[in-house]
Amino acid sequence: MDFSLNEEQRAWQLKARKFAQEELRPISLKRDRIADPRATFDWDMFKKGSRLGFRTLAVPKEWGGHGLDFVTQALVMAELAKGDSAMSKAFSQCWKWSHLIAAVGTEEQKERFLKPFLADDTFVLGKGITEPSGGSDNRLPPDDPKAGVKLRAERHGDEWILNGEKAFIANGNIGKLFFLDVRTDPHASLRKGVTLFLVPNDTPGFRVGKVFNKSGWRFYQNAEMIFENARVPHANIIGEVNGAYKKSTGDTSGGDIFGDLELAANALGVCEAACEQALELARTKTQGGKLLKEQQTIQLKIGKMQMLTEALRSRRLYMVASCRRQRAADEGRETYTQIVAGARAPAFLTIVVRSSDQA
Ligand SMILES: Cc1cc2nc3c(=O)[nH]c(=O)nc-3n(C[C@H](O)[C@H](O)[C@H](O)COP(=O)(O)OP(=O)(O)OC[C@H]3O[C@@H](n4cnc5c(N)ncnc54)[C@H](O)[C@@H]3O)c2cc1C
């Protein structure tokens, strides 16, 4: 398998590296220390990144985006994360969900949602699945109709009336448009009773609740979303009613689980930055009259960090190879889901936590 990058990929990687080093890193720590979680997000910085293409890079070229594939997105992600791993996530939410609109939306939905998204540097996207009563259920998903999504929608003519809450939603308080998993049949299991809606933030009856505080990733906004008789047009449904958990939404490109590759790339950026900073400190700081780098304990710690980072890089390469195989595979013969099933989030999250522990 050839892992060399083409010119376009290299250019995006370098552009992201420059932005991360020159713009994000200098402000990252300062903003992370702002006490009010609502005030941590830097709109000027986000707009600057958007103008460089970091918000719209996943939108297909025919719709006016940059049409970057998953591999290039992973490269950009790792570079941005080296500057601030929360800002990179704020951008990548836009990649995942604009990709999904392009992959599964009707022509009318693409026209209505992709065009304003492309035109506005402050147009942020998100997806709401988790609720106060649970998140893991939605991933399993169990057959009991009482498990998982409880945000309820009832149809009234051409509209659906939504009542309930979402919790811990990334970009929940700053997003302009959200994909939402909504219960449309309370008597059926998640697989048969949930519908995927597109819900703009100016929907009557929608309001943002609490904005959650976090001990890290504080640039990355996370909020409660409250729906009280919120009215959403039937035209905003993706795929079929009660079809959110079926593949019938139509995204066969693997975009729905790009989240795993994206998280691996984000974690890799964090690990690389931790290694660089630890090495820099070891080269310049002395203790007991000796540079840290000359002390065996520190050498062993830095060696372990490098080793774990390399392990993660290999993991990402494996996932990248999977993406390429997917591109080569005949549609339907081998799905992206099957290919990356062995390379899911827990492995690389363990690595990033262990590596950061050493720093
Ligand atoms: C920074 C951040 C960003 C997020 N962004 C989003 C977002 O954009 N959109 C979104 O929808 N959600 C988002 N989430 C929510 C996230 O997806 C959920 O936190 C996650 O799915 C777990 O759900 P929960 O917190 O409700 O925990 P629960 O589901 O209540 O689980 C609590 C604990 O119990 C364990 N557990 C649960 N069920 C079982 C079982 N059957 N057997 C054994 N153990 C079990 C779990 O492993 C976990 O340790 C975000 C969370 C964070 C922290």
Ligand as a Chemical Component Dictionary entry (heavy atoms), coordinates in Angstrom:
data_LIG
# 
_chem_comp.id                   LIG 
_chem_comp.type                 NON-POLYMER 
_chem_comp.pdbx_formal_charge   0 
_chem_comp.three_letter_code    LIG 
# 
loop_
_chem_comp_atom.comp_id 
_chem_comp_atom.atom_id 
_chem_comp_atom.alt_atom_id 
_chem_comp_atom.type_symbol 
_chem_comp_atom.charge 
_chem_comp_atom.model_Cartn_x 
_chem_comp_atom.model_Cartn_y 
_chem_comp_atom.model_Cartn_z 
_chem_comp_atom.pdbx_ordinal 
LIG C1  C1  C 0 -16.959 16.349 24.826 1  
LIG C2  C2  C 0 -18.195 15.574 24.486 2  
LIG C3  C3  C 0 -18.823 15.799 23.275 3  
LIG C4  C4  C 0 -19.991 15.095 22.967 4  
LIG N1  N1  N 0 -20.611 15.380 21.797 5  
LIG C5  C5  C 0 -21.786 14.762 21.511 6  
LIG C6  C6  C 0 -22.507 15.105 20.332 7  
LIG O1  O1  O 0 -22.086 15.953 19.546 8  
LIG N2  N2  N 0 -23.681 14.487 20.097 9  
LIG C7  C7  C 0 -24.191 13.535 20.958 10 
LIG O2  O2  O 0 -25.256 13.024 20.683 11 
LIG N3  N3  N 0 -23.537 13.201 22.102 12 
LIG C8  C8  C 0 -22.357 13.790 22.396 13 
LIG N4  N4  N 0 -21.688 13.473 23.546 14 
LIG C9  C9  C 0 -22.272 12.495 24.449 15 
LIG C10 C10 C 0 -21.620 11.134 24.366 16 
LIG O3  O3  O 0 -21.909 10.549 23.108 17 
LIG C11 C11 C 0 -22.167 10.330 25.541 18 
LIG O4  O4  O 0 -21.597 10.883 26.717 19 
LIG C12 C12 C 0 -21.849 8.875  25.444 20 
LIG O5  O5  O 0 -22.593 8.292  24.397 21 
LIG C13 C13 C 0 -22.175 8.140  26.761 22 
LIG O6  O6  O 0 -23.471 8.397  27.145 23 
LIG P1  P1  P 0 -23.849 8.936  28.613 24 
LIG O7  O7  O 0 -22.913 10.058 28.957 25 
LIG O8  O8  O 0 -25.306 9.219  28.637 26 
LIG O9  O9  O 0 -23.507 7.729  29.570 27 
LIG P2  P2  P 0 -24.428 6.478  29.884 28 
LIG O10 O10 O 0 -24.993 5.929  28.637 29 
LIG O11 O11 O 0 -25.383 6.841  30.985 30 
LIG O12 O12 O 0 -23.347 5.496  30.453 31 
LIG C14 C14 C 0 -22.719 5.722  31.727 32 
LIG C15 C15 C 0 -21.736 4.618  31.988 33 
LIG O13 O13 O 0 -22.396 3.347  32.039 34 
LIG C16 C16 C 0 -21.822 2.449  31.087 35 
LIG N5  N5  N 0 -22.898 1.667  30.477 36 
LIG C17 C17 C 0 -23.986 2.141  29.847 37 
LIG N6  N6  N 0 -24.767 1.143  29.423 38 
LIG C18 C18 C 0 -24.156 -0.001 29.781 39 
LIG C19 C19 C 0 -24.470 -1.377 29.626 40 
LIG N7  N7  N 0 -25.577 -1.776 29.009 41 
LIG N8  N8  N 0 -23.610 -2.284 30.134 42 
LIG C20 C20 C 0 -22.478 -1.895 30.774 43 
LIG N9  N9  N 0 -22.148 -0.608 30.963 44 
LIG C21 C21 C 0 -22.960 0.343  30.468 45 
LIG C22 C22 C 0 -21.124 3.322  30.051 46 
LIG O14 O14 O 0 -20.024 2.657  29.458 47 
LIG C23 C23 C 0 -20.653 4.492  30.898 48 
LIG O15 O15 O 0 -19.432 4.199  31.537 49 
LIG C24 C24 C 0 -20.522 14.141 23.882 50 
LIG C25 C25 C 0 -19.869 13.908 25.081 51 
LIG C26 C26 C 0 -18.736 14.618 25.396 52 
LIG C27 C27 C 0 -18.068 14.349 26.718 53 
# 
loop_
_chem_comp_bond.comp_id 
_chem_comp_bond.atom_id_1 
_chem_comp_bond.atom_id_2 
_chem_comp_bond.value_order 
_chem_comp_bond.pdbx_ordinal 
LIG C1  C2  SING 1  
LIG C2  C3  SING 2  
LIG C2  C26 DOUB 3  
LIG C3  C4  DOUB 4  
LIG C4  N1  SING 5  
LIG C4  C24 SING 6  
LIG N1  C5  DOUB 7  
LIG C5  C6  SING 8  
LIG C5  C8  SING 9  
LIG C6  O1  DOUB 10 
LIG C6  N2  SING 11 
LIG N2  C7  SING 12 
LIG C7  O2  DOUB 13 
LIG C7  N3  SING 14 
LIG N3  C8  DOUB 15 
LIG C8  N4  SING 16 
LIG N4  C9  SING 17 
LIG N4  C24 SING 18 
LIG C9  C10 SING 19 
LIG C10 O3  SING 20 
LIG C10 C11 SING 21 
LIG C11 O4  SING 22 
LIG C11 C12 SING 23 
LIG C12 O5  SING 24 
LIG C12 C13 SING 25 
LIG C13 O6  SING 26 
LIG O6  P1  SING 27 
LIG P1  O7  DOUB 28 
LIG P1  O8  SING 29 
LIG P1  O9  SING 30 
LIG O9  P2  SING 31 
LIG P2  O10 DOUB 32 
LIG P2  O11 SING 33 
LIG P2  O12 SING 34 
LIG O12 C14 SING 35 
LIG C14 C15 SING 36 
LIG C15 O13 SING 37 
LIG C15 C23 SING 38 
LIG O13 C16 SING 39 
LIG C16 N5  SING 40 
LIG C16 C22 SING 41 
LIG N5  C17 SING 42 
LIG N5  C21 SING 43 
LIG C17 N6  DOUB 44 
LIG N6  C18 SING 45 
LIG C18 C19 SING 46 
LIG C18 C21 DOUB 47 
LIG C19 N7  SING 48 
LIG C19 N8  DOUB 49 
LIG N8  C20 SING 50 
LIG C20 N9  DOUB 51 
LIG N9  C21 SING 52 
LIG C22 O14 SING 53 
LIG C22 C23 SING 54 
LIG C23 O15 SING 55 
LIG C24 C25 DOUB 56 
LIG C25 C26 SING 57 
LIG C26 C27 SING 58 
# 
